[in-house]
Amino acid sequence: MNTTFTKKNYYILIAGILMIGLGYLLMIGGGSSDPNIYNPAIFDFQRITLAPLVCLIGFSIVLVSIMWRPKQKE
């Protein structure tokens, strides 16, 4: 039986899912336990720039894992 995904596809897919998870973990925090106190840490580089880029890279890796096709042997 031939499957569309190979072992390499699954490894790439898992790497992409881990990158997405890392991006979401980088977005956590920066809030305040008291709603009357402003915490500027919510708008730092990690949460505004780095975390979305890591998620975007992760989604790109997942797309590559779906589109990856091994070279055909002649």
mmJSON file of the N, C-alpha and C atoms, coordinates in Angstrom:
{"data_MODEL":{"atom_site":{
"group_PDB":["ATOM","ATOM","ATOM","ATOM","ATOM","ATOM","ATOM","ATOM","ATOM","ATOM","ATOM","ATOM","ATOM","ATOM","ATOM","ATOM","ATOM","ATOM","ATOM","ATOM","ATOM","ATOM","ATOM","ATOM","ATOM","ATOM","ATOM","ATOM","ATOM","ATOM","ATOM","ATOM","ATOM","ATOM","ATOM","ATOM","ATOM","ATOM","ATOM","ATOM","ATOM","ATOM","ATOM","ATOM","ATOM","ATOM","ATOM","ATOM","ATOM","ATOM","ATOM","ATOM","ATOM","ATOM","ATOM","ATOM","ATOM","ATOM","ATOM","ATOM","ATOM","ATOM","ATOM","ATOM","ATOM","ATOM","ATOM","ATOM","ATOM","ATOM","ATOM","ATOM","ATOM","ATOM","ATOM","ATOM","ATOM","ATOM","ATOM","ATOM","ATOM","ATOM","ATOM","ATOM","ATOM","ATOM","ATOM","ATOM","ATOM","ATOM","ATOM","ATOM","ATOM","ATOM","ATOM","ATOM","ATOM","ATOM","ATOM","ATOM","ATOM","ATOM","ATOM","ATOM","ATOM","ATOM","ATOM","ATOM","ATOM","ATOM","ATOM","ATOM","ATOM","ATOM","ATOM","ATOM","ATOM","ATOM","ATOM","ATOM","ATOM","ATOM","ATOM","ATOM","ATOM","ATOM","ATOM","ATOM","ATOM","ATOM","ATOM","ATOM","ATOM","ATOM","ATOM","ATOM","ATOM","ATOM","ATOM","ATOM","ATOM","ATOM","ATOM","ATOM","ATOM","ATOM","ATOM","ATOM","ATOM","ATOM","ATOM","ATOM","ATOM","ATOM","ATOM","ATOM","ATOM","ATOM","ATOM","ATOM","ATOM","ATOM","ATOM","ATOM","ATOM","ATOM","ATOM","ATOM","ATOM","ATOM","ATOM","ATOM","ATOM","ATOM","ATOM","ATOM","ATOM","ATOM","ATOM","ATOM","ATOM","ATOM","ATOM","ATOM","ATOM","ATOM","ATOM","ATOM","ATOM","ATOM","ATOM","ATOM","ATOM","ATOM","ATOM","ATOM","ATOM","ATOM","ATOM","ATOM","ATOM","ATOM","ATOM","ATOM","ATOM","ATOM","ATOM","ATOM","ATOM","ATOM","ATOM","ATOM","ATOM","ATOM","ATOM","ATOM","ATOM","ATOM","ATOM","ATOM","ATOM","ATOM"],
"id":[1,2,3,4,5,6,7,8,9,10,11,12,13,14,15,16,17,18,19,20,21,22,23,24,25,26,27,28,29,30,31,32,33,34,35,36,37,38,39,40,41,42,43,44,45,46,47,48,49,50,51,52,53,54,55,56,57,58,59,60,61,62,63,64,65,66,67,68,69,70,71,72,73,74,75,76,77,78,79,80,81,82,83,84,85,86,87,88,89,90,91,92,93,94,95,96,97,98,99,100,101,102,103,104,105,106,107,108,109,110,111,112,113,114,115,116,117,118,119,120,121,122,123,124,125,126,127,128,129,130,131,132,133,134,135,136,137,138,139,140,141,142,143,144,145,146,147,148,149,150,151,152,153,154,155,156,157,158,159,160,161,162,163,164,165,166,167,168,169,170,171,172,173,174,175,176,177,178,179,180,181,182,183,184,185,186,187,188,189,190,191,192,193,194,195,196,197,198,199,200,201,202,203,204,205,206,207,208,209,210,211,212,213,214,215,216,217,218,219,220,221,222],
"type_symbol":["N","C","C","N","C","C","N","C","C","N","C","C","N","C","C","N","C","C","N","C","C","N","C","C","N","C","C","N","C","C","N","C","C","N","C","C","N","C","C","N","C","C","N","C","C","N","C","C","N","C","C","N","C","C","N","C","C","N","C","C","N","C","C","N","C","C","N","C","C","N","C","C","N","C","C","N","C","C","N","C","C","N","C","C","N","C","C","N","C","C","N","C","C","N","C","C","N","C","C","N","C","C","N","C","C","N","C","C","N","C","C","N","C","C","N","C","C","N","C","C","N","C","C","N","C","C","N","C","C","N","C","C","N","C","C","N","C","C","N","C","C","N","C","C","N","C","C","N","C","C","N","C","C","N","C","C","N","C","C","N","C","C","N","C","C","N","C","C","N","C","C","N","C","C","N","C","C","N","C","C","N","C","C","N","C","C","N","C","C","N","C","C","N","C","C","N","C","C","N","C","C","N","C","C","N","C","C","N","C","C","N","C","C","N","C","C","N","C","C","N","C","C"],
"label_atom_id":["N","CA","C","N","CA","C","N","CA","C","N","CA","C","N","CA","C","N","CA","C","N","CA","C","N","CA","C","N","CA","C","N","CA","C","N","CA","C","N","CA","C","N","CA","C","N","CA","C","N","CA","C","N","CA","C","N","CA","C","N","CA","C","N","CA","C","N","CA","C","N","CA","C","N","CA","C","N","CA","C","N","CA","C","N","CA","C","N","CA","C","N","CA","C","N","CA","C","N","CA","C","N","CA","C","N","CA","C","N","CA","C","N","CA","C","N","CA","C","N","CA","C","N","CA","C","N","CA","C","N","CA","C","N","CA","C","N","CA","C","N","CA","C","N","CA","C","N","CA","C","N","CA","C","N","CA","C","N","CA","C","N","CA","C","N","CA","C","N","CA","C","N","CA","C","N","CA","C","N","CA","C","N","CA","C","N","CA","C","N","CA","C","N","CA","C","N","CA","C","N","CA","C","N","CA","C","N","CA","C","N","CA","C","N","CA","C","N","CA","C","N","CA","C","N","CA","C","N","CA","C","N","CA","C","N","CA","C","N","CA","C","N","CA","C","N","CA","C","N","CA","C","N","CA","C","N","CA","C"],
"label_alt_id":[null,null,null,null,null,null,null,null,null,null,null,null,null,null,null,null,null,null,null,null,null,null,null,null,null,null,null,null,null,null,null,null,null,null,null,null,null,null,null,null,null,null,null,null,null,null,null,null,null,null,null,null,null,null,null,null,null,null,null,null,null,null,null,null,null,null,null,null,null,null,null,null,null,null,null,null,null,null,null,null,null,null,null,null,null,null,null,null,null,null,null,null,null,null,null,null,null,null,null,null,null,null,null,null,null,null,null,null,null,null,null,null,null,null,null,null,null,null,null,null,null,null,null,null,null,null,null,null,null,null,null,null,null,null,null,null,null,null,null,null,null,null,null,null,null,null,null,null,null,null,null,null,null,null,null,null,null,null,null,null,null,null,null,null,null,null,null,null,null,null,null,null,null,null,null,null,null,null,null,null,null,null,null,null,null,null,null,null,null,null,null,null,null,null,null,null,null,null,null,null,null,null,null,null,null,null,null,null,null,null,null,null,null,null,null,null,null,null,null,null,null,null],
"label_comp_id":["MET","MET","MET","ASN","ASN","ASN","THR","THR","THR","THR","THR","THR","PHE","PHE","PHE","THR","THR","THR","LYS","LYS","LYS","LYS","LYS","LYS","ASN","ASN","ASN","TYR","TYR","TYR","TYR","TYR","TYR","ILE","ILE","ILE","LEU","LEU","LEU","ILE","ILE","ILE","ALA","ALA","ALA","GLY","GLY","GLY","ILE","ILE","ILE","LEU","LEU","LEU","MET","MET","MET","ILE","ILE","ILE","GLY","GLY","GLY","LEU","LEU","LEU","GLY","GLY","GLY","TYR","TYR","TYR","LEU","LEU","LEU","LEU","LEU","LEU","MET","MET","MET","ILE","ILE","ILE","GLY","GLY","GLY","GLY","GLY","GLY","GLY","GLY","GLY","SER","SER","SER","SER","SER","SER","ASP","ASP","ASP","PRO","PRO","PRO","ASN","ASN","ASN","ILE","ILE","ILE","TYR","TYR","TYR","ASN","ASN","ASN","PRO","PRO","PRO","ALA","ALA","ALA","ILE","ILE","ILE","PHE","PHE","PHE","ASP","ASP","ASP","PHE","PHE","PHE","GLN","GLN","GLN","ARG","ARG","ARG","ILE","ILE","ILE","THR","THR","THR","LEU","LEU","LEU","ALA","ALA","ALA","PRO","PRO","PRO","LEU","LEU","LEU","VAL","VAL","VAL","CYS","CYS","CYS","LEU","LEU","LEU","ILE","ILE","ILE","GLY","GLY","GLY","PHE","PHE","PHE","SER","SER","SER","ILE","ILE","ILE","VAL","VAL","VAL","LEU","LEU","LEU","VAL","VAL","VAL","SER","SER","SER","ILE","ILE","ILE","MET","MET","MET","TRP","TRP","TRP","ARG","ARG","ARG","PRO","PRO","PRO","LYS","LYS","LYS","GLN","GLN","GLN","LYS","LYS","LYS","GLU","GLU","GLU"],
"label_asym_id":["A","A","A","A","A","A","A","A","A","A","A","A","A","A","A","A","A","A","A","A","A","A","A","A","A","A","A","A","A","A","A","A","A","A","A","A","A","A","A","A","A","A","A","A","A","A","A","A","A","A","A","A","A","A","A","A","A","A","A","A","A","A","A","A","A","A","A","A","A","A","A","A","A","A","A","A","A","A","A","A","A","A","A","A","A","A","A","A","A","A","A","A","A","A","A","A","A","A","A","A","A","A","A","A","A","A","A","A","A","A","A","A","A","A","A","A","A","A","A","A","A","A","A","A","A","A","A","A","A","A","A","A","A","A","A","A","A","A","A","A","A","A","A","A","A","A","A","A","A","A","A","A","A","A","A","A","A","A","A","A","A","A","A","A","A","A","A","A","A","A","A","A","A","A","A","A","A","A","A","A","A","A","A","A","A","A","A","A","A","A","A","A","A","A","A","A","A","A","A","A","A","A","A","A","A","A","A","A","A","A","A","A","A","A","A","A","A","A","A","A","A","A"],
"label_entity_id":["1","1","1","1","1","1","1","1","1","1","1","1","1","1","1","1","1","1","1","1","1","1","1","1","1","1","1","1","1","1","1","1","1","1","1","1","1","1","1","1","1","1","1","1","1","1","1","1","1","1","1","1","1","1","1","1","1","1","1","1","1","1","1","1","1","1","1","1","1","1","1","1","1","1","1","1","1","1","1","1","1","1","1","1","1","1","1","1","1","1","1","1","1","1","1","1","1","1","1","1","1","1","1","1","1","1","1","1","1","1","1","1","1","1","1","1","1","1","1","1","1","1","1","1","1","1","1","1","1","1","1","1","1","1","1","1","1","1","1","1","1","1","1","1","1","1","1","1","1","1","1","1","1","1","1","1","1","1","1","1","1","1","1","1","1","1","1","1","1","1","1","1","1","1","1","1","1","1","1","1","1","1","1","1","1","1","1","1","1","1","1","1","1","1","1","1","1","1","1","1","1","1","1","1","1","1","1","1","1","1","1","1","1","1","1","1","1","1","1","1","1","1"],
"label_seq_id":[1,1,1,2,2,2,3,3,3,4,4,4,5,5,5,6,6,6,7,7,7,8,8,8,9,9,9,10,10,10,11,11,11,12,12,12,13,13,13,14,14,14,15,15,15,16,16,16,17,17,17,18,18,18,19,19,19,20,20,20,21,21,21,22,22,22,23,23,23,24,24,24,25,25,25,26,26,26,27,27,27,28,28,28,29,29,29,30,30,30,31,31,31,32,32,32,33,33,33,34,34,34,35,35,35,36,36,36,37,37,37,38,38,38,39,39,39,40,40,40,41,41,41,42,42,42,43,43,43,44,44,44,45,45,45,46,46,46,47,47,47,48,48,48,49,49,49,50,50,50,51,51,51,52,52,52,53,53,53,54,54,54,55,55,55,56,56,56,57,57,57,58,58,58,59,59,59,60,60,60,61,61,61,62,62,62,63,63,63,64,64,64,65,65,65,66,66,66,67,67,67,68,68,68,69,69,69,70,70,70,71,71,71,72,72,72,73,73,73,74,74,74],
"pdbx_PDB_ins_code":[null,null,null,null,null,null,null,null,null,null,null,null,null,null,null,null,null,null,null,null,null,null,null,null,null,null,null,null,null,null,null,null,null,null,null,null,null,null,null,null,null,null,null,null,null,null,null,null,null,null,null,null,null,null,null,null,null,null,null,null,null,null,null,null,null,null,null,null,null,null,null,null,null,null,null,null,null,null,null,null,null,null,null,null,null,null,null,null,null,null,null,null,null,null,null,null,null,null,null,null,null,null,null,null,null,null,null,null,null,null,null,null,null,null,null,null,null,null,null,null,null,null,null,null,null,null,null,null,null,null,null,null,null,null,null,null,null,null,null,null,null,null,null,null,null,null,null,null,null,null,null,null,null,null,null,null,null,null,null,null,null,null,null,null,null,null,null,null,null,null,null,null,null,null,null,null,null,null,null,null,null,null,null,null,null,null,null,null,null,null,null,null,null,null,null,null,null,null,null,null,null,null,null,null,null,null,null,null,null,null,null,null,null,null,null,null,null,null,null,null,null,null],
"Cartn_x":[0.841,0.0,0.888,0.627,1.37,0.642,1.365,0.78,1.375,0.639,1.102,2.227,2.092,3.106,4.165,5.408,6.507,6.928,7.913,8.425,8.981,9.632,10.209,9.113,7.983,6.864,6.368,6.274,5.8,6.803,8.089,9.095,9.017,8.848,8.729,7.45,6.351,5.079,5.191,5.831,5.998,6.866,7.908,8.748,7.931,7.059,6.212,5.241,4.642,3.703,4.421,5.638,6.417,6.768,7.068,7.365,6.136,4.974,3.738,3.495,3.684,3.524,4.493,5.741,6.728,6.302,5.766,5.292,4.183,3.245,2.162,2.677,3.667,4.253,4.965,5.567,6.235,5.236,3.985,2.963,2.401,2.64,2.063,2.72,1.921,2.435,2.325,2.87,2.868,1.654,0.724,-0.475,-0.24,-1.273,-1.194,-2.312,-2.043,-3.085,-4.138,-3.772,-4.707,-5.083,-6.369,-6.753,-6.573,-6.344,-6.158,-4.708,-3.798,-2.376,-1.966,-1.342,-0.88,0.51,0.684,1.982,2.449,3.476,3.928,4.623,4.858,5.521,4.676,3.389,2.521,2.858,3.502,3.839,5.336,6.051,7.481,7.759,9.016,9.445,9.04,9.158,8.869,7.421,6.48,5.067,4.515,5.08,4.547,5.23,6.51,7.257,7.735,8.445,9.085,8.074,7.092,6.132,5.321,4.788,4.08,4.983,6.235,7.156,7.442,7.605,7.843,6.618,5.421,4.194,4.105,4.414,4.355,5.355,6.541,7.531,7.014,6.38,5.817,4.731,3.835,2.796,3.402,4.477,5.164,5.79,6.361,6.951,5.879,4.714,3.61,3.198,3.128,2.783,3.832,5.105,6.165,6.026,5.671,5.534,4.394,3.361,2.246,2.629,3.38,3.724,4.966,5.751,6.999,6.73,7.428,7.314,8.719,8.98,10.326,10.587,11.86,12.228,11.929,11.39,11.047,12.276,12.446,13.542,13.119,14.014,13.666,13.927],
"Cartn_y":[-1.181,0.0,1.248,2.153,3.402,4.509,5.239,6.39,7.664,8.725,10.005,10.573,10.444,10.959,9.898,10.343,9.45,9.775,9.044,9.281,10.698,11.162,12.51,13.574,13.337,14.275,14.421,13.301,13.347,14.05,13.844,14.549,16.06,16.463,17.893,18.452,17.686,18.116,18.298,17.366,17.475,18.679,18.932,20.109,21.392,21.442,22.625,22.818,21.737,21.832,22.292,21.801,22.245,23.729,24.215,25.645,26.495,26.036,26.769,26.812,25.675,25.643,26.567,26.605,27.517,28.972,29.288,30.649,31.051,30.134,30.44,30.532,29.721,29.837,31.175,31.689,32.995,34.137,33.916,34.958,35.026,34.012,33.955,34.999,35.567,36.453,37.92,38.732,40.164,40.859,40.095,40.692,41.111,41.617,42.043,41.36,40.986,40.35,41.358,42.638,43.701,44.46,44.479,45.149,46.671,47.254,48.699,49.116,48.155,48.449,48.093,49.049,48.846,48.231,47.181,46.52,46.631,47.432,47.609,46.375,45.343,44.136,43.398,43.704,43.031,43.468,44.606,45.121,45.05,44.098,44.016,43.237,43.195,42.587,41.118,40.398,38.961,38.676,39.437,39.142,39.787,40.885,41.597,41.18,40.867,40.571,39.125,38.673,37.363,36.213,36.225,35.123,34.96,36.034,35.84,35.34,35.778,35.278,33.789,33.358,31.933,31.125,31.622,30.929,30.885,31.978,32.021,31.039,30.96,29.99,28.575,28.336,27.017,26.629,27.581,27.294,27.055,27.762,27.536,26.146,25.715,24.38,23.312,23.516,22.568,22.509,23.648,23.677,22.933,23.123,22.409,20.906,20.503,19.069,18.455,19.223,18.712,18.642,19.625,19.692,18.872,18.419,17.714,16.404,16.211,14.978,14.447,13.22,12.675,12.483,12.55,12.373,10.943,10.818,9.503,8.824,7.564,6.801,6.288,6.394,5.959,4.495],
"Cartn_z":[0.0,0.0,0.0,-0.912,-1.016,-0.272,0.552,1.227,0.65,0.779,0.258,1.12,2.419,3.343,3.591,3.579,3.946,5.379,5.846,7.193,7.315,6.256,6.256,6.349,5.677,5.754,7.195,7.886,9.265,10.175,9.957,10.756,10.533,9.296,8.995,9.608,9.538,10.118,11.625,12.29,13.744,14.099,13.313,13.554,13.405,12.412,12.225,13.366,13.844,14.961,16.226,16.432,17.595,17.496,16.286,16.1,16.397,15.96,16.244,17.748,18.408,19.862,20.571,20.096,20.676,20.492,19.319,19.083,20.036,20.27,21.208,22.641,22.986,24.323,24.509,23.444,23.533,23.713,23.317,23.478,24.89,25.694,27.038,27.938,28.811,29.852,29.505,30.368,30.155,30.733,31.268,31.842,33.279,33.873,35.258,36.031,37.259,38.073,38.502,38.562,38.924,37.652,37.267,36.021,36.05,37.208,37.309,37.109,37.034,36.874,35.454,34.757,33.385,33.403,32.622,32.515,31.064,30.779,29.395,28.817,29.614,29.125,28.098,28.038,27.067,25.641,25.493,24.165,23.871,24.442,24.177,22.885,22.507,21.249,21.149,22.25,22.249,21.86,22.388,22.155,20.884,20.463,19.301,18.008,18.043,16.813,16.745,17.755,17.707,17.667,18.551,18.63,17.344,16.753,15.481,14.351,14.331,13.304,13.487,14.714,14.975,14.561,14.861,14.431,12.912,12.25,10.79,10.175,10.745,10.266,10.492,11.626,11.909,10.915,10.592,9.603,8.229,7.909,6.632,6.587,7.704,7.766,7.594,8.191,8.017,6.55,5.893,4.47,3.645,3.965,3.261,3.487,4.7,4.972,4.171,3.912,3.114,1.635,1.172,-0.246,-0.611,0.368,0.118,-0.609,-1.686,-2.449,-2.692,-2.279,-2.515,-3.994,-4.35,-5.753,-6.187,-7.38,-7.93,-8.488,-8.191,-8.754,-10.121,-11.071,-12.428,-12.646],
"occupancy":[1.0,1.0,1.0,1.0,1.0,1.0,1.0,1.0,1.0,1.0,1.0,1.0,1.0,1.0,1.0,1.0,1.0,1.0,1.0,1.0,1.0,1.0,1.0,1.0,1.0,1.0,1.0,1.0,1.0,1.0,1.0,1.0,1.0,1.0,1.0,1.0,1.0,1.0,1.0,1.0,1.0,1.0,1.0,1.0,1.0,1.0,1.0,1.0,1.0,1.0,1.0,1.0,1.0,1.0,1.0,1.0,1.0,1.0,1.0,1.0,1.0,1.0,1.0,1.0,1.0,1.0,1.0,1.0,1.0,1.0,1.0,1.0,1.0,1.0,1.0,1.0,1.0,1.0,1.0,1.0,1.0,1.0,1.0,1.0,1.0,1.0,1.0,1.0,1.0,1.0,1.0,1.0,1.0,1.0,1.0,1.0,1.0,1.0,1.0,1.0,1.0,1.0,1.0,1.0,1.0,1.0,1.0,1.0,1.0,1.0,1.0,1.0,1.0,1.0,1.0,1.0,1.0,1.0,1.0,1.0,1.0,1.0,1.0,1.0,1.0,1.0,1.0,1.0,1.0,1.0,1.0,1.0,1.0,1.0,1.0,1.0,1.0,1.0,1.0,1.0,1.0,1.0,1.0,1.0,1.0,1.0,1.0,1.0,1.0,1.0,1.0,1.0,1.0,1.0,1.0,1.0,1.0,1.0,1.0,1.0,1.0,1.0,1.0,1.0,1.0,1.0,1.0,1.0,1.0,1.0,1.0,1.0,1.0,1.0,1.0,1.0,1.0,1.0,1.0,1.0,1.0,1.0,1.0,1.0,1.0,1.0,1.0,1.0,1.0,1.0,1.0,1.0,1.0,1.0,1.0,1.0,1.0,1.0,1.0,1.0,1.0,1.0,1.0,1.0,1.0,1.0,1.0,1.0,1.0,1.0,1.0,1.0,1.0,1.0,1.0,1.0,1.0,1.0,1.0,1.0,1.0,1.0],
"B_iso_or_equiv":[0.0,0.0,0.0,0.0,0.0,0.0,0.0,0.0,0.0,0.0,0.0,0.0,0.0,0.0,0.0,0.0,0.0,0.0,0.0,0.0,0.0,0.0,0.0,0.0,0.0,0.0,0.0,0.0,0.0,0.0,0.0,0.0,0.0,0.0,0.0,0.0,0.0,0.0,0.0,0.0,0.0,0.0,0.0,0.0,0.0,0.0,0.0,0.0,0.0,0.0,0.0,0.0,0.0,0.0,0.0,0.0,0.0,0.0,0.0,0.0,0.0,0.0,0.0,0.0,0.0,0.0,0.0,0.0,0.0,0.0,0.0,0.0,0.0,0.0,0.0,0.0,0.0,0.0,0.0,0.0,0.0,0.0,0.0,0.0,0.0,0.0,0.0,0.0,0.0,0.0,0.0,0.0,0.0,0.0,0.0,0.0,0.0,0.0,0.0,0.0,0.0,0.0,0.0,0.0,0.0,0.0,0.0,0.0,0.0,0.0,0.0,0.0,0.0,0.0,0.0,0.0,0.0,0.0,0.0,0.0,0.0,0.0,0.0,0.0,0.0,0.0,0.0,0.0,0.0,0.0,0.0,0.0,0.0,0.0,0.0,0.0,0.0,0.0,0.0,0.0,0.0,0.0,0.0,0.0,0.0,0.0,0.0,0.0,0.0,0.0,0.0,0.0,0.0,0.0,0.0,0.0,0.0,0.0,0.0,0.0,0.0,0.0,0.0,0.0,0.0,0.0,0.0,0.0,0.0,0.0,0.0,0.0,0.0,0.0,0.0,0.0,0.0,0.0,0.0,0.0,0.0,0.0,0.0,0.0,0.0,0.0,0.0,0.0,0.0,0.0,0.0,0.0,0.0,0.0,0.0,0.0,0.0,0.0,0.0,0.0,0.0,0.0,0.0,0.0,0.0,0.0,0.0,0.0,0.0,0.0,0.0,0.0,0.0,0.0,0.0,0.0,0.0,0.0,0.0,0.0,0.0,0.0],
"pdbx_formal_charge":[null,null,null,null,null,null,null,null,null,null,null,null,null,null,null,null,null,null,null,null,null,null,null,null,null,null,null,null,null,null,null,null,null,null,null,null,null,null,null,null,null,null,null,null,null,null,null,null,null,null,null,null,null,null,null,null,null,null,null,null,null,null,null,null,null,null,null,null,null,null,null,null,null,null,null,null,null,null,null,null,null,null,null,null,null,null,null,null,null,null,null,null,null,null,null,null,null,null,null,null,null,null,null,null,null,null,null,null,null,null,null,null,null,null,null,null,null,null,null,null,null,null,null,null,null,null,null,null,null,null,null,null,null,null,null,null,null,null,null,null,null,null,null,null,null,null,null,null,null,null,null,null,null,null,null,null,null,null,null,null,null,null,null,null,null,null,null,null,null,null,null,null,null,null,null,null,null,null,null,null,null,null,null,null,null,null,null,null,null,null,null,null,null,null,null,null,null,null,null,null,null,null,null,null,null,null,null,null,null,null,null,null,null,null,null,null,null,null,null,null,null,null],
"auth_seq_id":[1,1,1,2,2,2,3,3,3,4,4,4,5,5,5,6,6,6,7,7,7,8,8,8,9,9,9,10,10,10,11,11,11,12,12,12,13,13,13,14,14,14,15,15,15,16,16,16,17,17,17,18,18,18,19,19,19,20,20,20,21,21,21,22,22,22,23,23,23,24,24,24,25,25,25,26,26,26,27,27,27,28,28,28,29,29,29,30,30,30,31,31,31,32,32,32,33,33,33,34,34,34,35,35,35,36,36,36,37,37,37,38,38,38,39,39,39,40,40,40,41,41,41,42,42,42,43,43,43,44,44,44,45,45,45,46,46,46,47,47,47,48,48,48,49,49,49,50,50,50,51,51,51,52,52,52,53,53,53,54,54,54,55,55,55,56,56,56,57,57,57,58,58,58,59,59,59,60,60,60,61,61,61,62,62,62,63,63,63,64,64,64,65,65,65,66,66,66,67,67,67,68,68,68,69,69,69,70,70,70,71,71,71,72,72,72,73,73,73,74,74,74],
"auth_comp_id":["MET","MET","MET","ASN","ASN","ASN","THR","THR","THR","THR","THR","THR","PHE","PHE","PHE","THR","THR","THR","LYS","LYS","LYS","LYS","LYS","LYS","ASN","ASN","ASN","TYR","TYR","TYR","TYR","TYR","TYR","ILE","ILE","ILE","LEU","LEU","LEU","ILE","ILE","ILE","ALA","ALA","ALA","GLY","GLY","GLY","ILE","ILE","ILE","LEU","LEU","LEU","MET","MET","MET","ILE","ILE","ILE","GLY","GLY","GLY","LEU","LEU","LEU","GLY","GLY","GLY","TYR","TYR","TYR","LEU","LEU","LEU","LEU","LEU","LEU","MET","MET","MET","ILE","ILE","ILE","GLY","GLY","GLY","GLY","GLY","GLY","GLY","GLY","GLY","SER","SER","SER","SER","SER","SER","ASP","ASP","ASP","PRO","PRO","PRO","ASN","ASN","ASN","ILE","ILE","ILE","TYR","TYR","TYR","ASN","ASN","ASN","PRO","PRO","PRO","ALA","ALA","ALA","ILE","ILE","ILE","PHE","PHE","PHE","ASP","ASP","ASP","PHE","PHE","PHE","GLN","GLN","GLN","ARG","ARG","ARG","ILE","ILE","ILE","THR","THR","THR","LEU","LEU","LEU","ALA","ALA","ALA","PRO","PRO","PRO","LEU","LEU","LEU","VAL","VAL","VAL","CYS","CYS","CYS","LEU","LEU","LEU","ILE","ILE","ILE","GLY","GLY","GLY","PHE","PHE","PHE","SER","SER","SER","ILE","ILE","ILE","VAL","VAL","VAL","LEU","LEU","LEU","VAL","VAL","VAL","SER","SER","SER","ILE","ILE","ILE","MET","MET","MET","TRP","TRP","TRP","ARG","ARG","ARG","PRO","PRO","PRO","LYS","LYS","LYS","GLN","GLN","GLN","LYS","LYS","LYS","GLU","GLU","GLU"],
"auth_asym_id":["A","A","A","A","A","A","A","A","A","A","A","A","A","A","A","A","A","A","A","A","A","A","A","A","A","A","A","A","A","A","A","A","A","A","A","A","A","A","A","A","A","A","A","A","A","A","A","A","A","A","A","A","A","A","A","A","A","A","A","A","A","A","A","A","A","A","A","A","A","A","A","A","A","A","A","A","A","A","A","A","A","A","A","A","A","A","A","A","A","A","A","A","A","A","A","A","A","A","A","A","A","A","A","A","A","A","A","A","A","A","A","A","A","A","A","A","A","A","A","A","A","A","A","A","A","A","A","A","A","A","A","A","A","A","A","A","A","A","A","A","A","A","A","A","A","A","A","A","A","A","A","A","A","A","A","A","A","A","A","A","A","A","A","A","A","A","A","A","A","A","A","A","A","A","A","A","A","A","A","A","A","A","A","A","A","A","A","A","A","A","A","A","A","A","A","A","A","A","A","A","A","A","A","A","A","A","A","A","A","A","A","A","A","A","A","A","A","A","A","A","A","A"],
"auth_atom_id":["N","CA","C","N","CA","C","N","CA","C","N","CA","C","N","CA","C","N","CA","C","N","CA","C","N","CA","C","N","CA","C","N","CA","C","N","CA","C","N","CA","C","N","CA","C","N","CA","C","N","CA","C","N","CA","C","N","CA","C","N","CA","C","N","CA","C","N","CA","C","N","CA","C","N","CA","C","N","CA","C","N","CA","C","N","CA","C","N","CA","C","N","CA","C","N","CA","C","N","CA","C","N","CA","C","N","CA","C","N","CA","C","N","CA","C","N","CA","C","N","CA","C","N","CA","C","N","CA","C","N","CA","C","N","CA","C","N","CA","C","N","CA","C","N","CA","C","N","CA","C","N","CA","C","N","CA","C","N","CA","C","N","CA","C","N","CA","C","N","CA","C","N","CA","C","N","CA","C","N","CA","C","N","CA","C","N","CA","C","N","CA","C","N","CA","C","N","CA","C","N","CA","C","N","CA","C","N","CA","C","N","CA","C","N","CA","C","N","CA","C","N","CA","C","N","CA","C","N","CA","C","N","CA","C","N","CA","C","N","CA","C","N","CA","C","N","CA","C","N","CA","C","N","CA","C","N","CA","C"],
"pdbx_PDB_model_num":[1,1,1,1,1,1,1,1,1,1,1,1,1,1,1,1,1,1,1,1,1,1,1,1,1,1,1,1,1,1,1,1,1,1,1,1,1,1,1,1,1,1,1,1,1,1,1,1,1,1,1,1,1,1,1,1,1,1,1,1,1,1,1,1,1,1,1,1,1,1,1,1,1,1,1,1,1,1,1,1,1,1,1,1,1,1,1,1,1,1,1,1,1,1,1,1,1,1,1,1,1,1,1,1,1,1,1,1,1,1,1,1,1,1,1,1,1,1,1,1,1,1,1,1,1,1,1,1,1,1,1,1,1,1,1,1,1,1,1,1,1,1,1,1,1,1,1,1,1,1,1,1,1,1,1,1,1,1,1,1,1,1,1,1,1,1,1,1,1,1,1,1,1,1,1,1,1,1,1,1,1,1,1,1,1,1,1,1,1,1,1,1,1,1,1,1,1,1,1,1,1,1,1,1,1,1,1,1,1,1,1,1,1,1,1,1,1,1,1,1,1,1]
}}}
